[in-house]
Amino acid sequence: MGKQRTNVSIAIVGCGTVGGAVALRLTQDQSLLQERTGLDLQLKYIVDMDFRRAEALGLPPSLFEKNLDRVLADPEVSIVVELVGGTTVAKDIILKALHAGKHVVTANKALLAHTGPELLKIARKNRATLSFEASCGGGIPIIRALYDGLIANRIDALYGIVNGTCNYILTQMTQEGISYKEALKEAQQAGLAEADPTLDVSGMDTAHKLTILASLAFGQRFTLEAIPVEGIDTLQNLDIQYGNELGYIVKLLAVASRLNGGVCLRVRPAFISRQHPLAWVSGPFNAISVYGHATGHTMYYGRGAGGSPTSSAVVADIVSAALGIHRAFFQTLRIWPDRTPKAKQVSPDELVSRFYLRFMVTDTVGVLAKIASVLGKNNISIASVLQKEIPEDLAKPSIAPVVIITHKSREKNLRKALEKIRTLDVVREDPVCIHILDEHEENL
């Protein structure tokens, strides 16, 4: 082995929230990083089309450069950090950097979820590496845990709260009793939600992260488009309130678990018990529970977004690339998605679990019997029923909510039953169905 290079030149492409925070880490904390790593990490370029944010942060104008090709032609630059985001321009930037033989660090979960195997393969072909710790969980070192700390494990399941915007909204709805629209407005005012929050609240951002995490956890190549995704934008306060009364907290969860010889991936709001390890994760925080056959349950918790926490993960990748540590993992391990077989993605229809059901029904005799009859014919057993009284001063027949908790049932049977129940003359609105997720059983 040759002598370790201690002077490392870095280019950041994109100086937004995360890019600016990374630039500050590399400039303001340079002596701390050198003390801890022995490396002299030099930020040589900040590449962008608009440097107003960089100027506002007090970053030196001598770093500013608009011409990416000029940066990539600089032999001193060995690491390029892509923080532009999106799946078009960002992909071109990463491809150019890899073809130039530069190591690439990115936080781009959408791009990795769609084209990760392709980019990893190109990196390998050009004797470069691609690092993406910051793509999932902000400052939480979950990617590194999966390919390093947990490498001795067969992973059986992974449960994650990986979108801080959604978790903040659900926390406010649960704790303050406010509506989804009110909670979203609060999140936007606090800078925790975008002006257009669709990517977050629809569950797609969570699905991007689940694709990446599951690929490393299970050592298989998953297809984003095959993941069933439900968001939080249709959740109603009524169900959150009733769930609370029954001892449950609602969370938007990314879940991957072994099932019928394959792996079942899904993103959906789910009720979990107040005793569940993920129940106390509130506000913008993220947490990922991983269940390995050797470790049992391990959990990773921290700030899942924001410039400063995410910059911590980006700089960790820069150090790993600069030291040559990531190259060893990148060249040797067989869990990277460009080296793994296509996964057998099992439909959630095959899942067996408990469910929360709410029906808005006419307040007449025999309603519950009709619903129970349909459930019974589809092998669904009722565990408990919650029916609210109708105020006596109402002069005309009213609509009443009936809440049912099922025993463990097969999901496809439940869906079939709900289709039938929708057609009953006593049911006045579409039924609400929320999955109840129990803690995964450790396989020690």
Secondary structure in CASP SS format (residue, H / E / C, confidence):
PFRMAT SS
TARGET T0000
AUTHOR 0000-0000-0000
METHOD secondary structure of the structure
MODEL  1
M C 1.00
G C 1.00
K C 1.00
Q C 1.00
R C 1.00
T C 1.00
N E 1.00
V E 1.00
S E 1.00
I E 1.00
A E 1.00
I E 1.00
V E 1.00
G C 1.00
C C 1.00
G C 1.00
T H 1.00
V H 1.00
G H 1.00
G H 1.00
A H 1.00
V H 1.00
A H 1.00
L H 1.00
R H 1.00
L H 1.00
T H 1.00
Q H 1.00
D C 1.00
Q H 1.00
S H 1.00
L H 1.00
L H 1.00
Q H 1.00
E H 1.00
R H 1.00
T H 1.00
G C 1.00
L C 1.00
D E 1.00
L E 1.00
Q E 1.00
L E 1.00
K E 1.00
Y E 1.00
I E 1.00
V E 1.00
D C 1.00
M C 1.00
D C 1.00
F C 1.00
R H 1.00
R H 1.00
A H 1.00
E H 1.00
A H 1.00
L C 1.00
G C 1.00
L C 1.00
P C 1.00
P H 1.00
S H 1.00
L H 1.00
F E 1.00
E E 1.00
K C 1.00
N C 1.00
L H 1.00
D H 1.00
R H 1.00
V H 1.00
L H 1.00
A C 1.00
D C 1.00
P C 1.00
E C 1.00
V E 1.00
S E 1.00
I E 1.00
V E 1.00
V E 1.00
E E 1.00
L C 1.00
V C 1.00
G C 1.00
G C 1.00
T C 1.00
T C 1.00
V H 1.00
A H 1.00
K H 1.00
D H 1.00
I H 1.00
I H 1.00
L H 1.00
K H 1.00
A H 1.00
L H 1.00
H H 1.00
A C 1.00
G C 1.00
K C 1.00
H E 1.00
V E 1.00
V E 1.00
T E 1.00
A C 1.00
N C 1.00
K H 1.00
A H 1.00
L H 1.00
L H 1.00
A H 1.00
H H 1.00
T H 1.00
G H 1.00
P H 1.00
E H 1.00
L H 1.00
L H 1.00
K H 1.00
I H 1.00
A H 1.00
R H 1.00
K H 1.00
N C 1.00
R C 1.00
A C 1.00
T C 1.00
L E 1.00
S E 1.00
F C 1.00
E H 1.00
A H 1.00
S H 1.00
C C 1.00
G C 1.00
G C 1.00
G C 1.00
I C 1.00
P C 1.00
I H 1.00
I H 1.00
R H 1.00
A H 1.00
L H 1.00
Y H 1.00
D H 1.00
G H 1.00
L C 1.00
I C 1.00
A C 1.00
N C 1.00
R C 1.00
I E 1.00
D E 1.00
A E 1.00
L E 1.00
Y E 1.00
G E 1.00
I E 1.00
V C 1.00
N C 1.00
G H 1.00
T H 1.00
C H 1.00
N H 1.00
Y H 1.00
I H 1.00
L H 1.00
T H 1.00
Q H 1.00
M H 1.00
T H 1.00
Q H 1.00
E H 1.00
G C 1.00
I C 1.00
S C 1.00
Y H 1.00
K H 1.00
E H 1.00
A H 1.00
L H 1.00
K H 1.00
E H 1.00
A H 1.00
Q H 1.00
Q H 1.00
A C 1.00
G C 1.00
L C 1.00
A C 1.00
E C 1.00
A C 1.00
D C 1.00
P C 1.00
T H 1.00
L H 1.00
D H 1.00
V H 1.00
S C 1.00
G C 1.00
M H 1.00
D H 1.00
T H 1.00
A H 1.00
H H 1.00
K H 1.00
L H 1.00
T H 1.00
I H 1.00
L H 1.00
A H 1.00
S H 1.00
L H 1.00
A H 1.00
F H 1.00
G C 1.00
Q C 1.00
R E 1.00
F C 1.00
T C 1.00
L H 1.00
E H 1.00
A H 1.00
I C 1.00
P C 1.00
V E 1.00
E C 1.00
G C 1.00
I C 1.00
D C 1.00
T C 1.00
L C 1.00
Q C 1.00
N H 1.00
L H 1.00
D H 1.00
I H 1.00
Q H 1.00
Y H 1.00
G H 1.00
N H 1.00
E H 1.00
L C 1.00
G C 1.00
Y E 1.00
I E 1.00
V E 1.00
K E 1.00
L E 1.00
L E 1.00
A E 1.00
V E 1.00
A E 1.00
S E 1.00
R E 1.00
L E 1.00
N C 1.00
G C 1.00
G E 1.00
V E 1.00
C E 1.00
L E 1.00
R E 1.00
V E 1.00
R E 1.00
P E 1.00
A E 1.00
F E 1.00
I E 1.00
S E 1.00
R C 1.00
Q C 1.00
H C 1.00
P C 1.00
L C 1.00
A C 1.00
W C 1.00
V C 1.00
S C 1.00
G C 1.00
P C 1.00
F E 1.00
N E 1.00
A E 1.00
I E 1.00
S E 1.00
V E 1.00
Y E 1.00
G E 1.00
H C 1.00
A C 1.00
T C 1.00
G E 1.00
H E 1.00
T E 1.00
M E 1.00
Y E 1.00
Y E 1.00
G E 1.00
R E 1.00
G C 1.00
A C 1.00
G C 1.00
G H 1.00
S H 1.00
P H 1.00
T H 1.00
S H 1.00
S H 1.00
A H 1.00
V H 1.00
V H 1.00
A H 1.00
D H 1.00
I H 1.00
V H 1.00
S H 1.00
A H 1.00
A H 1.00
L H 1.00
G C 1.00
I H 1.00
H H 1.00
R H 1.00
A H 1.00
F H 1.00
F H 1.00
Q H 1.00
T H 1.00
L C 1.00
R C 1.00
I C 1.00
W C 1.00
P C 1.00
D C 1.00
R C 1.00
T C 1.00
P C 1.00
K E 1.00
A C 1.00
K C 1.00
Q E 1.00
V C 1.00
S C 1.00
P H 1.00
D H 1.00
E H 1.00
L C 1.00
V E 1.00
S E 1.00
R E 1.00
F E 1.00
Y E 1.00
L E 1.00
R E 1.00
F E 1.00
M E 1.00
V E 1.00
T E 1.00
D C 1.00
T C 1.00
V C 1.00
G C 1.00
V H 1.00
L H 1.00
A H 1.00
K H 1.00
I H 1.00
A H 1.00
S H 1.00
V H 1.00
L H 1.00
G H 1.00
K H 1.00
N C 1.00
N C 1.00
I C 1.00
S C 1.00
I E 1.00
A E 1.00
S E 1.00
V E 1.00
L E 1.00
Q E 1.00
K C 1.00
E C 1.00
I C 1.00
P C 1.00
E C 1.00
D C 1.00
L C 1.00
A C 1.00
K C 1.00
P C 1.00
S C 1.00
I E 1.00
A E 1.00
P E 1.00
V E 1.00
V E 1.00
I E 1.00
I E 1.00
T E 1.00
H C 1.00
K C 1.00
S E 1.00
R E 1.00
E H 1.00
K H 1.00
N H 1.00
L H 1.00
R H 1.00
K H 1.00
A H 1.00
L H 1.00
E H 1.00
K H 1.00
I H 1.00
R H 1.00
T C 1.00
L C 1.00
D C 1.00
V C 1.00
V E 1.00
R C 1.00
E C 1.00
D C 1.00
P C 1.00
V E 1.00
C E 1.00
I E 1.00
H E 1.00
I E 1.00
L C 1.00
D C 1.00
E C 1.00
H C 1.00
E C 1.00
E C 1.00
N C 1.00
L C 1.00
END
